[in-house]
Amino acid sequence: MQETFQQLMKYIHGMWQYRWYAMAFAWFLVLVGWGVVMLKPDRYESTARINVDTDSLLTPLLKGLAVQTDVRRRLELMSRTILSRPNMERLVELADLPVDMTDQKEKERFLNELAEDIVVKGDKSRVNLFSISYTNEDPKVAKRVVESLLEIFIDSTLGEKRKDTKQAQRFLDEQIGEYEQRLTDAENRLLEFRRKYSGYLPGQEKGFFAQLQEVQTLLSKAKMDLRREQYRRDELRQQLMNARYAEGDAGTNPQTAALDERIQLLQAQLDEKSLRFTEEHPDIQALRRTISELKVQRQRELLVATPDQMESSPYFQELKLALGAADAEVAATRAIVDEYQQRVAQLQELVDTQPEIETKLQQLNRDYEVNKENYQALLERRQRAKLSEDAEETGGEFKIEIVEPPFVPLTPAGPKRLLWSSVVLLAGLGGGLGLAFLLTQIRPGIYNRRTLQEATGLPVLGTVSRVTTPQIRSIEQRERRVLLMGLATLLLCYVLVILFQVSGALTAVKVMVS
């Protein structure tokens, strides 16, 4: 800490030796700086405030599908519209700005400077409120440029609005046509699928498993009916044979006796197997068929043996007719059983594919509903777009309101001479101190025992104190007073410069000179 303090005191002593150089250099910088600030030409700013609906017609139509622009994005769109190269060239013509449009380099430089001097700002509290400003040395030119900018912006914006409307209509028409085709394709796929799997789809009057159960129930009932008809037919055959026995001795010929023995033997086997197996057992069904065939053969033998007697018997004729009807019923019932068996087999083949059918149906329904919703939404938005277009033609939904028109500014907006005068003062003082410090580094001096030892590298045995005489003391006091008076005069000049600028005297002098 002590070393830092000593080093600081060394710099102060050194800079004090060059105080007059610092004072002179500070005055030089300040006077030159203030002169430049005073001579810098005034610049006047003309401003217009407008309320603009920057939302495109696509914005409400595509709400929820497109990202909405924020204030910064709106400001970029405004600036890009106003500061485009065609608008800048048109601005030069409308505002009658002095530039040689035939010189390409001069034209390019002027248009770039013109665009830099135009400022478009947005209002944070009101997103549709914007201000357009332009700064120029001539206040009338500044006002004329802002007026021309408003005219260009209004014309180009309304033109873009109409173009945007047509683009929105064309966009919606294309989307509607595309989704209409998608909806038609989805309807056809769904209709074809329902037609292909009719009766097997969920949500119908009878579902798949309900149909399977119903057909199985009908099959069981048909089998019971078949067995009942077969029993009835067999009973009629038995009655017919009994009737043949009752007709006389002709029914006891050797052929029928052999058949009767076989029938009794097979009947005994059938009774024995019936005790162990069900009616569906193959052996039982085979025995029944054999017995039935033997009975039929016995009836034929009896008819051959006694045809005249049988034909003349009314009872026999009645039994014969009943037997024919029973055979027909058995055949019809067997056909029904076969039909139900085929239907059960078909349904059982679809048991594993039923979940796939339901999943495919859900997918088709979902695709159809999505396309239908999008199609309906696009139709509604096209109708809203048509209403918006009609409203624009009759009165205009889109409006540009000039909140504050441009005017000829009376007071300059720049340069900010108060600020620059203060900066010049601080720069002058800093420059003077900097020059003194630089001189101490270029031409260092010996101020005490420590600096002498550091400069020579030799030990210092002793020092001789300086004797200040009254004459020297008087000279030093006079120098200090002159230095303070120089600083005070500098500050006084700064105050006068500020007052000169605030009072407007500088502007009046420039007007008189011009």
Summary of the structure (lengths in Angstrom):
residues: 514
radius of gyration: 59.5
end to end distance: 61.1
largest distance: 190.7
contacts: 1373
relative contact order: 0.13
helix: 74%
strand: 6%
